[in-house]
């Protein structure tokens, strides 16, 4: 007797219209408005590893133009945001399968060590985003002798 097995493919989230996102009209950097108005429902898979004196973050961003990516580093936090645009918009009833994610995505990564963010570099080749950030060389620990003061 043959058994019937059902396998359900994961469904990808659809782009949702922005909700509860306010953009201040006195925003000093209007270029940031576009990023704030976009909702980032998609997640980004990343690899984070060390290579010599660097921390390297890699992610597949196929179909994303470099001008549609924003990488920011703040202390020990790296944030990658972007938008994947599609050329055609088929009507929902015309889909047989929809597994690709289109729209905004973001990912924040807490780094395991201190880094020199001002020396970071980001490049993209063959749909792979590579961010290289030099690690701070181990700081020497300074031991202080506590002086006893008489009253």
N, C-alpha and C positions, 0 to 999 in steps of 0.2 A: 504494500500500500504506500502510495506517495503522499507525503505531507506538503502542504502549501505554506510557504514562508513569505511573509510580507516584510519588505525592507523600506523604511521611510527615510528619504533623503532629508537632510536638514534644510529648513527654509531660511533664506537670507532676509534680513529686515529690509523693508522698503523705506525710501526716503520719506520722512515725515515733515510736514510744514512746521516752521519754527513756532514754539509755544513758550510763553513766559520768559522771553529773552528780550531784555531792554537794552537799547543802545543809547548812550547819552549823546545829546546833540552838541555838547561842548567838548566832545572827544578830541584831544589834542592831535591824535594821529588818525585821520580819516581812512587811511589804508587798512587799518585794523577793522573797520566797520564790516567789511565783507566777510571776514572770518567770524565775527561775532553774530552776524545775521544767519549764518549757515548752521544747521543742526548736524552734529556729528554722531550718527547712530552706528556707523561701521567701526569695527575694531581692526587693528593692524597687527599682523603676526610679526614678531621680531626675534632676531638672534642677538644676544649680547655676550661678548667674549673679550678676553684680553689678548693682545698681540704685542709682546715686548713691553714697551713703556706706554702703550695706548689701550684705551677702551674702544672697542669697535661695535657699532650697532648696524645690523643689516636688516632690510625688509624688502619684500617684493611689492613693488608699486607699479606693476605693468599697466599701461594705458593712462598713466598720470604724467602730465607735462611738468617740467621742473618749475615753471611759473605758478603751478597750482599746488605747490608744496610749501609748507612753512615749518622750519625746524628752529626751535628755541631751546636755549640751555640756561637754566637758572639754578645756581648752586649745584646741587646733586640731582636735579630733575631735568630730563630731556623730554620735550614734547614735540611730536610729529603730527602735523595736521595737513589735510589736503582734501581735494575733491576729484573724484573720478567722473568725468563727463561721458555721456554716450552720444553717438552720432544720430541714432534713430530712436524713437520712442514708440515701440509697438503697443497697441491697445492690450489691456489685461486679458481679454478673451482670445487673443492670438497666441498666447504663450502655451507651449507644451510643457516646458520646464524652465524655471528661473532660479539659477543658483548664484549668478554673479551679483556682486553688490555695486551699485552705482550711487554716487552722491558723496556726501562728506564723510570723512573718517578721521579718527585721531587716536593717539596712543601716547601715554606718558610713562616714562621709565625712570625709576629711582636707581641712580648709579651706585655701585657697591663701594666705590672709593672716591676720594677727592680728585677733581680734574681741573685742568687749565682751560676753561671754556673759551677764553679769548684766542686760543690757538687751535680751535676745533676746525674741522674741514668736512664738507658734505659733497658727495658726488653721486651721479646716477649713471649706470651703464647696463644696457640690456634689461631694463626694468627692475634692477636691483639698486636700492638706495643704500649707500654706505656712508656712515657718519663715523669719523675717527677723531677721538678726543684724547690728548695726552694726559696721562696720570700725573698727579703731583708727586714728586719724589718724596719718599718718606721723610717727614720732618724729624729732626733729632729731638729727643725728649730732653728737656732741661730740668735738672733736679735742683730745687732751691733748698737751702738750709734755712730753717726757721730760727730766727734770733729770739732769744728770751729777753724781754724788757722788764726791768724792775719797776715796781710802782713808785 
